[in-house]
Structure formats: structure tokens, C-alpha cells
Amino acid sequence: MPIGATLTGMRRRSLLKVGLAGGVVLALAGTGLALVQPARRDGKFTEVGRALFMGLAPAVLAGLLPAETGARQQAIAGLLPLSLIHI
């Protein structure tokens, strides 16, 4: 079986259309979710926003954070300015 046989029907233009449609769907879903349960309220992170930030930071900063769990969590918490945390 040739290498490109699995993508015979997928052309560049089709791939771009699928990517664009997927981006639009994700943007609409994200906007809808933000309207239902915002991550920030009065300019400060809510608990949901803080949890989202703490969950995404390790993926975004993968090679930059310490390997030890406690040190990693402390480094991520240090990235959140206290003025943005809603207590």
C-alpha cells in the first residue's frame, strides 16, 4: 500500500476547510462556555479560572518547569499575580 493511499480523498483545500471549520467550532464552544461560566470576574480569576490556569500551565511550559511535583506547583502558583486571584 502506498504511503499516501489513506489520504487519497483529502486534498490541501479540503484539509484547510476542515481545519477552518474545526477552529470555528472550537471558538464558538469556548465563547459559549465563557459566557456560561467565566474564568474571570471583576478582573480577577475565579476558582474555575485558577484551576484552568493551573491545569494548562504544565502543558504550555512543559520543558521550563521543575520535574518535582511540589516545586512545579509552586512555580505555577508564582506565575499568578495575587491581584488576579479572587479570594
N, CA, C and O atoms as CSV, one atom per row, in Angstrom:
chain,resi,resn,atom,element,x,y,z
A,1,MET,N,N,0.853,-1.176,0.000
A,1,MET,CA,C,0.000,0.000,0.000
A,1,MET,C,C,0.904,1.246,0.000
A,1,MET,O,O,1.801,1.349,0.837
A,2,PRO,N,N,0.683,2.178,-0.911
A,2,PRO,CA,C,1.483,3.404,-0.956
A,2,PRO,C,C,1.240,4.260,0.289
A,2,PRO,O,O,0.197,4.163,0.934
A,3,ILE,N,N,2.213,5.087,0.605
A,3,ILE,CA,C,2.148,5.910,1.807
A,3,ILE,C,C,0.945,6.841,1.786
A,3,ILE,O,O,0.266,6.959,2.806
A,4,GLY,N,N,0.655,7.498,0.692
A,4,GLY,CA,C,-0.442,8.463,0.621
A,4,GLY,C,C,-1.796,7.844,0.310
A,4,GLY,O,O,-2.755,8.582,0.082
A,5,ALA,N,N,-1.915,6.522,0.290
A,5,ALA,CA,C,-3.173,5.879,-0.094
A,5,ALA,C,C,-4.299,6.168,0.889
A,5,ALA,O,O,-5.465,6.182,0.494
A,6,THR,N,N,-3.985,6.393,2.134
A,6,THR,CA,C,-5.043,6.643,3.111
A,6,THR,C,C,-5.615,8.041,2.997
A,6,THR,O,O,-6.709,8.299,3.497
A,7,LEU,N,N,-4.912,8.936,2.360
A,7,LEU,CA,C,-5.380,10.316,2.227
A,7,LEU,C,C,-5.696,10.664,0.773
A,7,LEU,O,O,-5.552,11.821,0.376
A,8,THR,N,N,-6.123,9.687,-0.026
A,8,THR,CA,C,-6.371,9.957,-1.441
A,8,THR,C,C,-7.463,10.987,-1.649
A,8,THR,O,O,-7.364,11.808,-2.561
A,9,GLY,N,N,-8.503,10.966,-0.826
A,9,GLY,CA,C,-9.600,11.914,-0.994
A,9,GLY,C,C,-9.327,13.262,-0.347
A,9,GLY,O,O,-10.049,14.222,-0.618
A,10,MET,N,N,-8.320,13.366,0.491
A,10,MET,CA,C,-8.037,14.598,1.223
A,10,MET,C,C,-7.036,15.436,0.434
A,10,MET,O,O,-5.868,15.071,0.299
A,11,ARG,N,N,-7.498,16.529,-0.067
A,11,ARG,CA,C,-6.631,17.461,-0.783
A,11,ARG,C,C,-6.323,18.641,0.136
A,11,ARG,O,O,-6.947,18.795,1.186
A,12,ARG,N,N,-5.384,19.451,-0.252
A,12,ARG,CA,C,-4.972,20.582,0.576
A,12,ARG,C,C,-6.145,21.504,0.879
A,12,ARG,O,O,-6.313,21.949,2.015
A,13,ARG,N,N,-6.948,21.789,-0.126
A,13,ARG,CA,C,-8.091,22.678,0.066
A,13,ARG,C,C,-9.096,22.076,1.044
A,13,ARG,O,O,-9.649,22.788,1.882
A,14,SER,N,N,-9.331,20.788,0.944
A,14,SER,CA,C,-10.248,20.107,1.869
A,14,SER,C,C,-9.705,20.141,3.286
A,14,SER,O,O,-10.450,20.367,4.240
A,15,LEU,N,N,-8.413,19.917,3.418
A,15,LEU,CA,C,-7.790,19.946,4.730
A,15,LEU,C,C,-7.917,21.335,5.358
A,15,LEU,O,O,-8.204,21.455,6.550
A,16,LEU,N,N,-7.705,22.376,4.565
A,16,LEU,CA,C,-7.844,23.742,5.073
A,16,LEU,C,C,-9.288,24.029,5.487
A,16,LEU,O,O,-9.523,24.693,6.497
A,17,LYS,N,N,-10.249,23.536,4.717
A,17,LYS,CA,C,-11.665,23.741,5.065
A,17,LYS,C,C,-12.016,23.043,6.378
A,17,LYS,O,O,-12.707,23.612,7.223
A,18,VAL,N,N,-11.544,21.825,6.541
A,18,VAL,CA,C,-11.812,21.076,7.770
A,18,VAL,C,C,-11.154,21.781,8.959
A,18,VAL,O,O,-11.760,21.892,10.025
A,19,GLY,N,N,-9.934,22.251,8.785
A,19,GLY,CA,C,-9.242,22.970,9.852
A,19,GLY,C,C,-9.951,24.255,10.224
A,19,GLY,O,O,-10.087,24.571,11.405
A,20,LEU,N,N,-10.403,24.994,9.233
A,20,LEU,CA,C,-11.127,26.235,9.490
A,20,LEU,C,C,-12.446,25.957,10.202
A,20,LEU,O,O,-12.792,26.647,11.161
A,21,ALA,N,N,-13.174,24.960,9.742
A,21,ALA,CA,C,-14.451,24.609,10.379
A,21,ALA,C,C,-14.221,24.163,11.829
A,21,ALA,O,O,-14.980,24.536,12.724
A,22,GLY,N,N,-13.183,23.375,12.054
A,22,GLY,CA,C,-12.875,22.947,13.414
A,22,GLY,C,C,-12.508,24.116,14.308
A,22,GLY,O,O,-12.900,24.153,15.474
A,23,GLY,N,N,-11.759,25.070,13.776
A,23,GLY,CA,C,-11.402,26.259,14.540
A,23,GLY,C,C,-12.616,27.088,14.912
A,23,GLY,O,O,-12.705,27.605,16.026
A,24,VAL,N,N,-13.552,27.215,13.980
A,24,VAL,CA,C,-14.782,27.971,14.243
A,24,VAL,C,C,-15.607,27.277,15.322
A,24,VAL,O,O,-16.130,27.932,16.223
A,25,VAL,N,N,-15.723,25.968,15.233
A,25,VAL,CA,C,-16.488,25.216,16.237
A,25,VAL,C,C,-15.851,25.374,17.620
A,25,VAL,O,O,-16.559,25.594,18.603
A,26,LEU,N,N,-14.540,25.266,17.701
A,26,LEU,CA,C,-13.869,25.426,18.996
A,26,LEU,C,C,-14.013,26.842,19.541
A,26,LEU,O,O,-14.192,27.029,20.744
A,27,ALA,N,N,-13.935,27.836,18.663
A,27,ALA,CA,C,-14.092,29.224,19.109
A,27,ALA,C,C,-15.505,29.467,19.634
A,27,ALA,O,O,-15.680,30.112,20.668
A,28,LEU,N,N,-16.505,28.959,18.934
A,28,LEU,CA,C,-17.890,29.127,19.392
A,28,LEU,C,C,-18.143,28.390,20.700
A,28,LEU,O,O,-18.819,28.909,21.588
A,29,ALA,N,N,-17.608,27.194,20.818
A,29,ALA,CA,C,-17.782,26.435,22.056
A,29,ALA,C,C,-17.094,27.140,23.222
A,29,ALA,O,O,-17.656,27.223,24.314
A,30,GLY,N,N,-15.895,27.640,23.000
A,30,GLY,CA,C,-15.172,28.353,24.049
A,30,GLY,C,C,-15.877,29.626,24.473
A,30,GLY,O,O,-15.938,29.948,25.660
A,31,THR,N,N,-16.410,30.350,23.499
A,31,THR,CA,C,-17.151,31.568,23.815
A,31,THR,C,C,-18.410,31.250,24.602
A,31,THR,O,O,-18.729,31.932,25.576
A,32,GLY,N,N,-19.120,30.221,24.185
A,32,GLY,CA,C,-20.331,29.820,24.908
A,32,GLY,C,C,-20.027,29.415,26.329
A,32,GLY,O,O,-20.756,29.779,27.252
A,33,LEU,N,N,-18.957,28.663,26.516
A,33,LEU,CA,C,-18.569,28.237,27.862
A,33,LEU,C,C,-18.161,29.433,28.709
A,33,LEU,O,O,-18.492,29.499,29.893
A,34,ALA,N,N,-17.449,30.373,28.113
A,34,ALA,CA,C,-17.018,31.563,28.854
A,34,ALA,C,C,-18.216,32.414,29.281
A,34,ALA,O,O,-18.183,33.056,30.332
A,35,LEU,N,N,-19.259,32.417,28.475
A,35,LEU,CA,C,-20.457,33.177,28.845
A,35,LEU,C,C,-21.222,32.492,29.967
A,35,LEU,O,O,-21.807,33.160,30.819
A,36,VAL,N,N,-21.221,31.174,29.972
A,36,VAL,CA,C,-21.941,30.420,30.997
A,36,VAL,C,C,-21.183,30.439,32.322
A,36,VAL,O,O,-21.773,30.659,33.380
A,37,GLN,N,N,-19.875,30.208,32.258
A,37,GLN,CA,C,-19.065,30.148,33.476
A,37,GLN,C,C,-17.726,30.841,33.213
A,37,GLN,O,O,-16.752,30.188,32.838
A,38,PRO,N,N,-17.675,32.156,33.407
A,38,PRO,CA,C,-16.438,32.886,33.095
A,38,PRO,C,C,-15.288,32.531,34.041
A,38,PRO,O,O,-15.503,32.199,35.207
A,39,ALA,N,N,-14.070,32.607,33.513
A,39,ALA,CA,C,-12.881,32.319,34.310
A,39,ALA,C,C,-12.435,33.534,35.104
A,39,ALA,O,O,-11.680,33.412,36.068
A,40,ARG,N,N,-12.906,34.714,34.695
A,40,ARG,CA,C,-12.559,35.940,35.420
A,40,ARG,C,C,-13.829,36.696,35.751
A,40,ARG,O,O,-14.767,36.753,34.955
A,41,ARG,N,N,-13.842,37.267,36.921
A,41,ARG,CA,C,-14.977,38.084,37.343
A,41,ARG,C,C,-14.398,39.290,38.064
A,41,ARG,O,O,-13.581,39.133,38.971
A,42,ASP,N,N,-14.802,40.466,37.683
A,42,ASP,CA,C,-14.288,41.716,38.256
A,42,ASP,C,C,-12.768,41.821,38.118
A,42,ASP,O,O,-12.095,42.348,39.004
A,43,GLY,N,N,-12.231,41.317,37.001
A,43,GLY,CA,C,-10.805,41.420,36.743
A,43,GLY,C,C,-9.946,40.448,37.521
A,43,GLY,O,O,-8.721,40.567,37.510
A,44,LYS,N,N,-10.561,39.484,38.199
A,44,LYS,CA,C,-9.808,38.506,38.989
A,44,LYS,C,C,-10.220,37.100,38.580
A,44,LYS,O,O,-11.357,36.870,38.169
A,45,PHE,N,N,-9.280,36.154,38.695
A,45,PHE,CA,C,-9.603,34.765,38.388
A,45,PHE,C,C,-10.596,34.220,39.403
A,45,PHE,O,O,-10.476,34.470,40.602
A,46,THR,N,N,-11.567,33.481,38.915
A,46,THR,CA,C,-12.445,32.726,39.794
A,46,THR,C,C,-11.732,31.402,40.108
A,46,THR,O,O,-10.641,31.148,39.597
A,47,GLU,N,N,-12.339,30.576,40.932
A,47,GLU,CA,C,-11.743,29.264,41.221
A,47,GLU,C,C,-11.627,28.440,39.944
A,47,GLU,O,O,-10.651,27.713,39.759
A,48,VAL,N,N,-12.624,28.551,39.058
A,48,VAL,CA,C,-12.587,27.821,37.791
A,48,VAL,C,C,-11.425,28.321,36.935
A,48,VAL,O,O,-10.703,27.523,36.337
A,49,GLY,N,N,-11.246,29.634,36.876
A,49,GLY,CA,C,-10.156,30.198,36.101
A,49,GLY,C,C,-8.798,29.804,36.638
A,49,GLY,O,O,-7.875,29.520,35.876
A,50,ARG,N,N,-8.681,29.789,37.943
A,50,ARG,CA,C,-7.416,29.391,38.567
A,50,ARG,C,C,-7.125,27.922,38.283
A,50,ARG,O,O,-5.992,27.561,37.967
A,51,ALA,N,N,-8.147,27.074,38.395
A,51,ALA,CA,C,-7.963,25.647,38.110
A,51,ALA,C,C,-7.586,25.437,36.641
A,51,ALA,O,O,-6.747,24.591,36.330
A,52,LEU,N,N,-8.199,26.199,35.747
A,52,LEU,CA,C,-7.885,26.095,34.321
A,52,LEU,C,C,-6.433,26.509,34.075
A,52,LEU,O,O,-5.708,25.827,33.351
A,53,PHE,N,N,-6.012,27.614,34.671
A,53,PHE,CA,C,-4.636,28.085,34.514
A,53,PHE,C,C,-3.652,27.058,35.064
A,53,PHE,O,O,-2.643,26.752,34.428
A,54,MET,N,N,-3.952,26.528,36.247
A,54,MET,CA,C,-3.060,25.549,36.881
A,54,MET,C,C,-2.999,24.250,36.066
A,54,MET,O,O,-1.991,23.544,36.100
A,55,GLY,N,N,-4.071,23.938,35.339
A,55,GLY,CA,C,-4.079,22.736,34.518
A,55,GLY,C,C,-3.371,22.908,33.187
A,55,GLY,O,O,-2.731,21.975,32.701
A,56,LEU,N,N,-3.477,24.086,32.591
A,56,LEU,CA,C,-2.871,24.324,31.288
A,56,LEU,C,C,-1.396,24.699,31.365
A,56,LEU,O,O,-0.634,24.403,30.444
A,57,ALA,N,N,-0.993,25.334,32.435
A,57,ALA,CA,C,0.385,25.806,32.557
A,57,ALA,C,C,1.421,24.694,32.382
A,57,ALA,O,O,2.414,24.919,31.690
A,58,PRO,N,N,1.247,23.512,32.968
A,58,PRO,CA,C,2.259,22.461,32.770
A,58,PRO,C,C,2.402,22.040,31.307
A,58,PRO,O,O,3.501,21.698,30.870
A,59,ALA,N,N,1.317,22.061,30.556
A,59,ALA,CA,C,1.392,21.680,29.148
A,59,ALA,C,C,2.083,22.757,28.323
A,59,ALA,O,O,2.880,22.449,27.436
A,60,VAL,N,N,1.782,24.010,28.610
A,60,VAL,CA,C,2.358,25.110,27.848
A,60,VAL,C,C,3.831,25.313,28.204
A,60,VAL,O,O,4.648,25.621,27.336
A,61,LEU,N,N,4.160,25.141,29.469
A,61,LEU,CA,C,5.528,25.384,29.951
A,61,LEU,C,C,6.284,24.077,30.200
A,61,LEU,O,O,7.136,24.013,31.086
A,62,ALA,N,N,5.979,23.056,29.436
A,62,ALA,CA,C,6.468,21.690,29.684
A,62,ALA,C,C,7.948,21.594,30.026
A,62,ALA,O,O,8.281,21.017,31.061
A,63,GLY,N,N,8.827,22.113,29.232
A,63,GLY,CA,C,10.248,21.946,29.481
A,63,GLY,C,C,10.848,22.987,30.409
A,63,GLY,O,O,12.035,22.920,30.727
A,64,LEU,N,N,10.053,23.940,30.845
A,64,LEU,CA,C,10.580,25.041,31.642
A,64,LEU,C,C,10.331,24.891,33.135
A,64,LEU,O,O,10.917,25.620,33.936
A,65,LEU,N,N,9.475,23.963,33.515
A,65,LEU,CA,C,9.106,23.801,34.921
A,65,LEU,C,C,9.958,22.726,35.592
A,65,LEU,O,O,10.462,21.826,34.920
A,66,PRO,N,N,10.124,22.815,36.919
A,66,PRO,CA,C,10.869,21.776,37.643
A,66,PRO,C,C,10.177,20.415,37.523
A,66,PRO,O,O,8.959,20.348,37.357
A,67,ALA,N,N,10.942,19.353,37.604
A,67,ALA,CA,C,10.398,17.996,37.476
A,67,ALA,C,C,9.646,17.567,38.732
A,67,ALA,O,O,8.681,16.808,38.639
A,68,GLU,N,N,10.064,18.032,39.892
A,68,GLU,CA,C,9.428,17.651,41.155
A,68,GLU,C,C,8.042,18.286,41.251
A,68,GLU,O,O,7.877,19.468,40.948
A,69,THR,N,N,7.051,17.508,41.669
A,69,THR,CA,C,5.660,17.964,41.688
A,69,THR,C,C,5.449,19.197,42.554
A,69,THR,O,O,4.823,20.158,42.108
A,70,GLY,N,N,5.949,19.190,43.763
A,70,GLY,CA,C,5.751,20.324,44.673
A,70,GLY,C,C,6.382,21.601,44.141
A,70,GLY,O,O,5.778,22.672,44.189
A,71,ALA,N,N,7.598,21.478,43.636
A,71,ALA,CA,C,8.292,22.646,43.086
A,71,ALA,C,C,7.582,23.150,41.835
A,71,ALA,O,O,7.522,24.357,41.599
A,72,ARG,N,N,7.043,22.230,41.031
A,72,ARG,CA,C,6.318,22.610,39.814
A,72,ARG,C,C,5.062,23.392,40.174
A,72,ARG,O,O,4.788,24.434,39.577
A,73,GLN,N,N,4.293,22.899,41.148
A,73,GLN,CA,C,3.070,23.591,41.556
A,73,GLN,C,C,3.377,24.960,42.151
A,73,GLN,O,O,2.633,25.915,41.931
A,74,GLN,N,N,4.449,25.055,42.890
A,74,GLN,CA,C,4.842,26.335,43.483
A,74,GLN,C,C,5.251,27.318,42.381
A,74,GLN,O,O,4.920,28.501,42.454
A,75,ALA,N,N,5.964,26.838,41.368
A,75,ALA,CA,C,6.376,27.706,40.260
A,75,ALA,C,C,5.167,28.206,39.481
A,75,ALA,O,O,5.118,29.372,39.090
A,76,ILE,N,N,4.195,27.333,39.254
A,76,ILE,CA,C,2.983,27.727,38.531
A,76,ILE,C,C,2.181,28.725,39.359
A,76,ILE,O,O,1.695,29.722,38.824
A,77,ALA,N,N,2.039,28.468,40.651
A,77,ALA,CA,C,1.312,29.392,41.522
A,77,ALA,C,C,1.998,30.755,41.551
A,77,ALA,O,O,1.331,31.783,41.670
A,78,GLY,N,N,3.327,30.768,41.444
A,78,GLY,CA,C,4.060,32.022,41.421
A,78,GLY,C,C,3.812,32.848,40.179
A,78,GLY,O,O,4.054,34.055,40.170
A,79,LEU,N,N,3.323,32.196,39.118
A,79,LEU,CA,C,3.019,32.916,37.881
A,79,LEU,C,C,1.708,33.710,37.992
A,79,LEU,O,O,1.484,34.650,37.229
A,80,LEU,N,N,0.858,33.334,38.933
A,80,LEU,CA,C,-0.418,34.032,39.115
A,80,LEU,C,C,-0.206,35.236,40.020
A,80,LEU,O,O,0.083,35.073,41.206
A,81,PRO,N,N,-0.344,36.432,39.482
A,81,PRO,CA,C,-0.230,37.607,40.357
A,81,PRO,C,C,-1.369,37.597,41.394
A,81,PRO,O,O,-2.503,37.238,41.077
A,82,LEU,N,N,-1.059,37.984,42.598
A,82,LEU,CA,C,-2.063,37.970,43.659
A,82,LEU,C,C,-3.245,38.881,43.334
A,82,LEU,O,O,-4.356,38.645,43.808
A,83,SER,N,N,-3.019,39.909,42.537
A,83,SER,CA,C,-4.112,40.816,42.185
A,83,SER,C,C,-5.132,40.153,41.264
A,83,SER,O,O,-6.243,40.662,41.115
A,84,LEU,N,N,-4.773,39.018,40.637
A,84,LEU,CA,C,-5.700,38.350,39.738
A,84,LEU,C,C,-6.413,37.172,40.393
A,84,LEU,O,O,-7.210,36.492,39.746
A,85,ILE,N,N,-6.135,36.928,41.661
A,85,ILE,CA,C,-6.760,35.807,42.361
A,85,ILE,C,C,-7.914,36.338,43.201
A,85,ILE,O,O,-7.729,37.217,44.042
A,86,HIS,N,N,-9.096,35.801,42.969
A,86,HIS,CA,C,-10.288,36.208,43.706
A,86,HIS,C,C,-10.393,35.357,44.969
A,86,HIS,O,O,-10.590,34.145,44.891
A,87,ILE,N,N,-10.264,35.984,46.111
A,87,ILE,CA,C,-10.298,35.226,47.380
A,87,ILE,C,C,-11.644,35.378,48.033
A,87,ILE,O,O,-11.876,34.820,49.105
